[in-house]
Amino acid sequence: MNANSLVKENTELNLEEIRAAKTNLKSKPVQFNIDLTGRCNINPPCVFCSLKSDGYQYNAIDISAVDKYLPFLSRCERVADCSFGEPLTHPDFLKLVQKVAENGQIFTFATNGLLLTKKLADILAEAGENIGFSISINAATSATYYNLTGQNFDKVIANIRYFVSKYRDKWGHNPPLAVSFIVMRVNREEVADFLKLAHYLEVKNINLRHLFNIPDGSRPRNDFGYKFIYNDEMLTPEEYDSISKSSKILAQELGLNLIIHWEPADSEINNLSVPGVNITCLFPWKFLFVQEHSKNVYMCCYSNAMLGSVNNNSLEQIWNSNTIIKARKSLIAGKIPEICKMHGLSCPLVLKDKNKTAIESVIAVKELTSDIVMGENDSEQCAEGWHDLEYFPPKVRWTSGKAEVLLRISNQRSIKVNALTYYPAISHETMTGHLEIDDLTIGDFKIANSEWNILKFGIPAQLVDKIVKITIVIHDPWIPAKITSSSDQRELGIAVNRIWAE
């Protein structure tokens, strides 16, 4: 069987097992991460590098070492470098890239771009769609770039321009290249300019990332003239949310593909999702990371909990170990695995769960109500997915594609939502959606006019004197600017005036 057949066969089997909710897998992961080196060409390291004093300064590994993982490596769709160092410093980097590309697989990596010489860019461009990488810039000005890295901003920009031009000359379209920006307090005011810079460079794919929520150990300070304190540079959820909203609007205007990694809908979790499969995270089914220098194996790019060591167990044993099977079972049951709660502090799902728990605790103390009226008591109970309060009258909040509220259920037997929509095609195209209680669908709804509608849903009998999360899901949300002369770029569903239980 040739390599492409192995990849295709494994991909199909993996999808089949996911759809069947299998927990002990015959298929191998479709993405296999390795690390090549702990050495970096930026020395002293970037000020935000959380690993600069944590012993990750390991030398380049011998790429022949990964041959022992071929039963896994040869069957995956994508091989990704996950080095703590700069992969372009590895002397055999191109050999591995070409080996993977010739096998019909995709090789991806992240780089600071400073070593992307014309010679290297020419070779990488030849790989076409079998290679994809992101360049971490994190600034839109020379001053900020120097404060973060101590390096020459113009050099990395010139390298990007050359690669984009070379690739487009070869293939007739833009390369599978992304530029990344870790949003921190030091650079938050440059996010919009960064999007404009990407547009100027003709790079369509943009990654906005956040600092990982990890302990910040002892490290050099004032490396490049800026006093960088890791924990102080982390933004609040509200600040990240504000940046998300403004960035989405600008990205749409510029025609950019924007990925916001602190949002679950845009995270790596979403990239691994399967249409029609109601499992919130498929990392334990589709992903494996073998950290060659430590021999440790991980199931997720957000987790610092190792599944095992290849010094003690085979990959086959680790891939279906009790730990990962338990995680799969939890996710199938709609729960976040305990291993993730303890060791995945930067996971968007874990962060969302912690935020939800915190909101519930605060509101419970304030006697959460069973009757939410927009403009009166909505601010403490509306969670994610709502737009700002508007005055029609009456006062309303528009939902996005999915909007969440917290509601107290006592002895009531139904939930009602007073809503309307100004969707322009409503006269001949019914708006549909459904309502969930704590992620369980309890009923569908339809709106076929522009009048006020009271949507009614039955409450399961077991919900008595509980605080629940109500989610309004719109099946086909709309954006006014796309179908009318309006400049409104918001994703809209329905306008809600009141939500109550009775």
Disulfide bonds with the S-S distance in Angstrom:
none
